[in-house]
Amino acid sequence: MKKQFIVIGLGRFGSSICKELFKLGHDVLAIDSSPERVEMMRNFSSHAAVANATDEASMRDLGVRNFEHAVVAIGENMQTSVLCTLMLKEIGIPLVWVKAKDLQHQMILEKVGADRVIQPEKEMGIRIAHHMDSEKVVDYIDLSEDYSIVELVASEKLMNQSLLELNIRARYQCTILAIKRGDEVNVAPMPDDEVKLDDVLVAMGHRNDLKRFEAKGI
Ligand code: ADP
């Protein structure tokens, strides 16, 4: 379904979000105070505008009030990003996601009402470390402090065995959410579905259980 997004701040982070959302077929309003940055997003957004993100009148003129979801990608200038977040929440935008440069920035953003705070370098660092930790890990997402989702490549150990036979939930307390085979994704794996060599299993569980499964089970 087509959605409407605002991306404020078109640096490396904001511009890649903008391009990707637009590529996914959504309406994207791209805003930056730099005319060059705005020009670069002209063909990768529904509408690109030069504006100061902390100037409420110009933001209202751009119709930001009608959007459901905004991302504030002004990482370096903490004051600007905090003011902009506060203003967007006061205008009444339901979802405001914001990039933070460090923990202090993150805490302030949470206080002023950011719905999600992202520290891209930190989050990416964690994911990359997990890839480096194990060659079986294809991707990694933290759900909370203790629970995660990991994508693991199936070795010969699991080959041609069904989920029922593997009994992963009972043995490792991990749930297999999906099985990826090439471009196909089985999002509702059944007990008698068999795992093939090089399938990617999407597993959810406690960090320790996932680690055990990764070390011994796959
Ligand atoms: P990245 O690290 O993702 O490249 P930057 O922090 O370098 O991000 O980029 C931030 C972007 O936000 C820049 O393009 C900058 O012009 C823009 N920006 C900074 N202040 C404002 C503002 N007050 N209003 C609108 N855009 C702003």
Boltz pocket constraint, residues with backbone or C-beta under 6 A from the ligand:
constraints:
  - pocket:
      binder: B
      contacts: [[A, 8], [A, 9], [A, 10], [A, 11], [A, 12], [A, 13], [A, 14], [A, 31], [A, 32], [A, 33], [A, 34], [A, 37], [A, 51], [A, 52], [A, 53], [A, 54], [A, 73], [A, 74], [A, 75], [A, 76], [A, 77], [A, 80]]
      max_distance: 6.0
